[in-house]
Amino acid sequence: MPQIRESTEGGIKSAKTRSLSTMLSRKTFAEVSLSSYRHNLRHFTERIRPSRIMAVVKSNAYGHGMVEISEASITEGIDCLAVAFIEEALELRKKNIAVPIIVFNYFEPAYVRSAKTAGLSLTISSNEQLQELKASSEDLKGLKVHLKIDTGMKRLGIRPEDAVSIVRDIDHQGMLLEGVYSHLSCADEEDEAFSLLQQKAFDAVLDELENVNILPEYRHLCNSAGAFRFNSERYSHVRLGIAGYGLQPSARFFDPNLRPVLRWKTAVSMVKSIFAGERVSYGGTFTADRTMRVATIPVGYGDGYSRLLSNSGEVLISGVRCRVIGRVCMDQFVVDVTDLKESPSIGSEAVLIGEQGEDKITAEEMAEKIGTINYEVTCSISGRVPRVFL
């Protein structure tokens, strides 16, 4: 994916790339405000002390640009990063990201050597996975690992009662147990009961490990949604993902201190009149009931603008909401601009996510319209949308 940098704010080194005119032929890009991201890190850092932030940068930093976000995190004093897969971690190492990196998900034993060479920390999530590693021909000595505990998510992790025996087996193989962690499945829910049960189970594991003198340095339970409600001084880190990008981690709790990091912009590619009875886009799902002015937007589901926004999405043009009419296509869609005081022209700015004038369209609003969460909205913005780092 092409990445463009427009500034060297905060000590981030400028990268030489193709010119903006070459990469922004349709004036479509996602602005990523690194200063807003760093503001969000500072906000959480103050609230969770003495715990520290583990910046979660998986899935291209939730669509925001993994390398640049990682560099901004380090500039802000973050001492470790987290990704989903080894390939993401190796990409960061190639970009000279030297801080500890934790890999959350499954990995083939054949990648142990690469992980050791790169100094990565891998997750062991089951006894079966551990036995698979032991049965492989890989040298496990010195491999840094975190042990995942299943306290109720039922996705990955060992049962709490098996923690001590598996930790001892890990140690017997010469691996280095760096951390132990679990994941809250309902931290964004108003009812705290299940999260408290999970926390109790995790704390009991920490007690057992402490009693046998094998409590590791890294101990982490809370994600963005749980950071202010369930964090404890016993936990070394909070895994900060979605809230770091200024997106609300829960529909039930609003944090006014968060600053959205991403603004998705494009431009009008055509303006024309349509008349009563004329239909718009594939399948003719919208029929004009009057003479209308409409504008074509050169973005589609190939860019991550969901087809589910057909006949329901909105964009901002001249600070006014303009509704999507007809189906969203792979590369473009049509909006109603009839009620604008002045008709836009080719090249006029259109905002898909973010502020324009006195109004704004949020990832949360877009997610609600298509029945998903804000995470998916930003993660879905495809690689053909350049990121411009401000």
N, C-alpha and C positions, 0 to 999 in steps of 0.2 A: 504494500500500500504506500503510495507517495506520501511523504510527510514534509511539511513546510514549516520553517521557523521564521518568524518576523522580528524577533527581539532576542536579546541576551539577558533578559531580566533574571535576577537572582543568581547570576554566575553560570547559567546554563549556556554551554558553548554553542555557537551558531553552526549549522550544517549547510554545506553548499549543495543545493539541489537545482533542479530545473526551475526556470523562471515562473513567476506567478501567472504570467500571460499564457504560458504553455499548459500549465496544470489546471487553470481555472477557466477553461474555454467556455463553459456554460455558467460561470459565476456561481458555482455551487460548492460550498465547503462548510465544514464544521469548525467554528472558532472555539478554541480551548483556552480558557483563561487560567494560566498557571498561578497567577496571584490569587484568584478565587480558591483554587485547590489548596494553596498553602494557608490561606485564611481558615479554611475548614479544618486543616490539620491542627492549627494552633488552637482553635476552639475546642477540639476534642482533647488535645494534650492537656489543657488546663483543667478540664472536667474530670479526667480519669486518673490523675496522679494519685499514687506513685506508679501505677501501671503505665506502660508505654504503648505506643501505636505500632502495630504491624500493618503496613500498607498493603492491601490486597489489590494486585494489579493484573489479575487473570483476565482472559478474554479481551486482550488489548486494552487493559484498564477500563473495562466496561464500555469499550468503544471510544475511549478518550485519547488513546495513544500510550502504549505501555512504557516505552523507553523514556519519553519526555516526562511522563507522570512519575516514573521511578526516580529520575534525576531531580525533579522538584521535591520529592519526598526526602531524598538524601540531603538536599540543600536545607531542608527544614529540620534536619536532625533525626530523621527516622532511622532506626538501627536495624530493621529487617523488613523484607518484602515477602509476599506470598503469591504463588501462582497455582494454577490447576495442574499443569502437566510439565514434565521435564523439558520438552521442547521450548516452552515459554521461558523457563529459567536459563536454558542454554543461549537463547537469543539475547537475554539481558547480559549474560557474561560476555558475549561477543561484542557488546556495546560498552564494555568496561565498567559494568555495574558490579561493584566488589562487595557490597554488604551481604550478610547472610540472606539466603533465599530458601523458603520452605515450599515444598511441592505437596499439594494436598491429595492428589489422586493416584490411582493405580499405575504401576510401571512394570514393564517386563524386566526380569532379572538381568537380561543382557545389557541394560542401561546402567548397571551399578558402577561399572568402570568410568563411564562418562560423568556420572554424578559425583564420584569421588574426586576425579580430576578437577571438576569445576567447583568443588567445595559446596555442593548442594546438600540440603537436608530433606530426606524423603520420609513419607508417611507409611507406617505399617498399620494396617487396618483390620487384620484378622490373623488368627493362628495359622490358617491355611496359607496365607500369603507368606508368613514367616517360614513355614516349612518348605514352600516353593523356593524361597531364597536359599535356604540351607541345602536343598537338593541340587541347586545349580552349581556350575563350575566356577562361579564368580568368587573372588576374594572379598569377603564381607568385612574384614578387619578395617576399622577406621571409618566405616560408613556411618554418617550422621543421620539419625532417624528421630522422628516424632511418633509417638504411639497415640492412635485415635481411639477414644473410648465412646461407645454407643450408650448414651444416657437416655435415649428415647426417640432419636430421629429415625432409627431403623434403616439407615442408608449404608453407612460405613462405620466400622469400629468394632472393637472387642467388647464383650460383656464386662462390666466393672469388676466382677468377682474373679476374673481371669488376669487382671492387670499385673499383679505381683509375679505370678509364675511366668508370664510372657516377658516381662521386663528382665527377669533373671535369665531367661533364654537368650534375649537380645544381648545381654552383657556377656554371656558365655560364648557367643559367636564373635566377640571382639568388636561389635558395633558400638557406637557412641550414642547413648540415649540423651538427646538434647532437650526433648520436650514431651509433654503429654497434653492432650487437648480433647475437647468435645465440642458439640455444636447444638445450639438452642434451636428447636424447631418452631417454637411459638412465641419468640421474643417480641414480635410485632403485634401480638394480640393483647387486648385490654386485660383479659383474665391472666393473672400471673401464676396461677396454681401449677400448671405443668412445667413452666420454666423453673419455678422454685424446686420442684421435684428433681428436675435434671441437675440443677445446681447442687442440691443435697447429695445426689449420687456422685457427681464429679468431686465434690469436696471430700467425700468418703474415700475415694481413690487416692486423692492427695494425702489424706491422713495415713492410709496404709503404706504408701510409698515412703512417707516421712518416717514412719515407725521402723522401717527396715533400712533406713539411710540410703535410699535410692531416688529421692525426689529430684527431678531434673531442673535445669535452669529455666526453661520455657514452660509456662503453665498458662493456657489460654482457653477461655470458654465463650466469651462474648463477641458477637458481631456488632454491626452498627446499631441495630434495633435494641440490643441488650446492653449496650455500653453504659448507659446512665441508670439502668434499672437493676442490673444483676451483676455488675462488676464488683470485684473484691480486691482488697490489698494483697490477697494471696496470689492473685493472677499477675503474671509478669507483663502480659500484653493484652490488648484488645485488637481484634481483627477488624480494621476499618476498611470497608468496601464502599457500598453505595453512598453513605453519608459523606465520605470524603469528596465525592463528585458533586456535592451540593444537592443531592436528590433525597427526598424524604424516605427514611427507612421503614416507615409505617404509615398506613392511611389513618391510623387512630391517634397518632401523636405528631404534632407539627413543631419543628424546631426552626424558629424564625432567624436563627443565627447562621443557617447554612446558605451559602451562595452557590447557585448553579454554575457549573464550570463550562458547560457546552452550550453553544448557540448555533443552530443549523440554519444557514441562509442559502438562498438561491435567487433567481431573477426571472422575470416574465420573459417568455420567448415569443409570444404572439398575443395580439388582442384583436377581437373581431366581434361582430354582432351576430346573434342568432335570433330566429323568429318563432312565434308561437307554433307549436306542433313539431318543431325540429328536435331530434334526439341527440344525445351526447355520449360519445365513447362506446366501447364494446358493449354489445347487448342492448344498447339504447335504454339503459335503466333510468335515465333522467330525460324528461320531455319538457321543453320550455312551454310555459303557459302564457307567455308575453314576449315582447321584444326584449332581449337581454344583451348586455355586454359581458363577454367572458374572456378570460385570460388563460393561456396555456403555461404550465409550470414544468420545466425540464428535469423533473425528478419522478421516480416511480418506485415500485417494489424492488427493482433491481438495486436500488440505493438503500433499501431498508425502510422506505415509506410504505407502511402496510396497506395491502389491498383492502383490508377491512375498514379503511377510512373512506372507501367509496361512498359518496353521497352523505358523508357525515363529518369528515375532517374539515379543518379550517386552517388558513394561513393568514398572516398579517401582511397587508399591503397598504402603504400610507397610514399605518397605525390602526387600520380597520380590519376586522375579521371578515374574511371572504371564504364562503363555503365551497368545499369540493362538490362538484356536480358530475355525475356519471362515475364510471369505474376508474379506479387508479390503474394505470398501465405499467408495464415494466420500466419505462423511461420517462413518463410524463403523465400529467393529469390536468384537468380543467377546473377553474374556479369561477364563481360568479362575482363580477366586479361592477354590477349594474348600479349599486347604490353609493359607489365612491363619488366624492365631490368632483374629482378630476380623474378621468380615465387614465390608467397607467399606460406606459409605453414599453416597447421592447427594452429590456435591460433594467427595468424598475425592480428595486429590491423586494423580495418576498421572504418572510421569516417563517420557518416551519416549527422551530423550537427556539424560544427566547423572547426577548423584549423588542418591541418596536413602538415608538411613540409612548403612549401611556398604557398600553396593553401588553400582555405577554401570553404565550402559549407554553405550558410546562410539559415535561415528559410525563408527569403524573396525570395530567388532563388527557393527553394522547393515549396513555395506557388504559385509562378508564373507558374511553370510547371503543377500544378494540378488545376489551376484556382480558387485559394482561397486567403486568407490573412495570414500573419505570425502568427496572433493570433491563428488561427485554427490549424496550424502546431504544436505548442508547447502544446496547450490544448489537442490535440489528442494523445499525447504520453501516453500510458495507464499505469495503476497501476502496471502491471507486469514488468515494467522497473524500477529498483531501482534508486533512486536519491542519488548521493554521494555528500555531501556538503563539499566544499573545503574552 
